[in-house]
Amino acid sequence: MALNNELLQILACPKCKGSLELLGQEEGLKCTACAVVYPIREEIPVMLIDEAVPVARWDQGVREV
């Protein structure tokens, strides 16, 4: 099941309140300003600052902090 487009439009980075970009096969939401990815687990975005994975680690395949 795909994430609802309306939900994606209203979601913002919890740290900087900036926009988010959907990655790949709905694996995560990337905040370019903060250089982190908020993972999507079981079709639910985990929008917790403590759960955000740095983009560099995400690109290496790390999906958890």
PyMOL commands that set and color helices and strands:
alter all, ss='L'
color gray80, all
select helices_A, chain A and resi 5-10+49-51+55-59
alter helices_A, ss='H'
color red, helices_A
select strands_A, chain A and resi 21-23+28-31+36-41+44-45+53-54
alter strands_A, ss='S'
color yellow, strands_A
deselect
rebuild
show_as cartoon
